[in-house]
Amino acid sequence: MRTFDNMCNGDLESAASVLQMSGFIQYIDDICRRSVFLCEPYEFEGVADSKMANEIDAEIVREAVIRLANGNVRSSLGIQKLAKEATNEPRS
């Protein structure tokens, strides 16, 4: 079982919220701190392309990516690149 602990850190909480709304994780406590992944890494692309994931407001996803890249949590270079691209995109 793979778990995710957002440590009640705002930057990670926003990412956890997006992961939960898209079907990647399910919270396992009352304060929405700890969660379990509902899929295996090989299934991530399918979950990301699902109807449930595509119904999430793009602005919510955009803000979560930016917070991960620029917040208190060290993010991967991939997340930092996505955040840079998101901040350079014109808003509709």
C-alpha positions in Angstrom: 0.0 0.0 0.0 1.4 3.4 -1.0 0.6 6.3 1.2 0.9 10.1 0.9 1.3 12.3 3.9 0.7 16.0 3.1 2.0 16.9 6.6 -0.8 19.6 6.8 1.5 21.7 4.7 -0.5 24.1 2.5 1.6 23.4 -0.6 1.2 19.6 -0.2 -2.4 19.9 0.9 -3.3 21.6 -2.4 -1.5 18.8 -4.3 -3.3 16.2 -2.2 -6.7 17.9 -3.0 -6.0 17.6 -6.7 -4.9 14.0 -6.4 -8.0 13.2 -4.4 -10.4 14.9 -6.8 -8.8 13.1 -9.8 -9.0 9.7 -8.2 -5.3 9.0 -7.4 -5.7 9.0 -3.6 -8.3 8.5 -0.9 -8.0 10.2 2.5 -7.7 7.8 5.4 -8.1 10.2 8.3 -10.5 12.8 9.5 -8.2 15.8 8.9 -7.3 14.9 5.3 -3.6 14.6 6.1 -2.9 10.9 5.2 -4.1 9.1 2.2 -3.5 6.0 0.2 -3.0 5.7 -3.5 -5.8 3.9 -5.3 -3.7 3.0 -8.3 -0.2 1.7 -9.1 2.4 3.9 -10.9 1.8 2.1 -14.1 -1.9 3.2 -14.0 -1.1 6.9 -13.4 -1.4 8.0 -17.0 -4.9 6.3 -17.3 -6.1 8.1 -14.1 -4.7 11.4 -15.3 -6.6 11.0 -18.6 -9.8 9.9 -16.9 -13.1 11.8 -17.1 -12.9 12.5 -13.4 -9.5 14.1 -13.6 -10.4 16.1 -16.7 -13.4 17.6 -15.0 -11.1 19.4 -12.4 -10.9 23.1 -13.0 -7.5 23.7 -14.8 -6.9 26.7 -12.5 -6.9 24.5 -9.4 -4.4 22.2 -11.0 -2.3 25.1 -12.2 -2.2 26.6 -8.7 -1.3 23.3 -7.1 1.7 22.8 -9.5 2.9 26.4 -8.9 2.6 25.9 -5.1 4.6 22.6 -5.3 7.3 24.2 -7.3 7.6 27.5 -5.4 6.5 26.5 -1.9 8.4 25.2 1.2 8.5 21.6 -0.2 11.4 20.6 -2.5 9.9 19.6 -5.8 11.3 17.7 -8.7 12.7 19.5 -11.8 9.7 18.2 -13.7 7.3 20.0 -11.4 9.4 23.2 -11.5 9.3 23.1 -15.3 5.5 22.6 -15.3 5.1 25.6 -12.9 7.3 27.8 -15.1 5.2 26.9 -18.2 2.0 27.5 -16.2 3.1 31.0 -15.1 4.1 31.9 -18.7 0.8 30.8 -20.2 -1.7 33.5 -20.9 -4.8 33.1 -18.7 -8.1 32.7 -20.5 
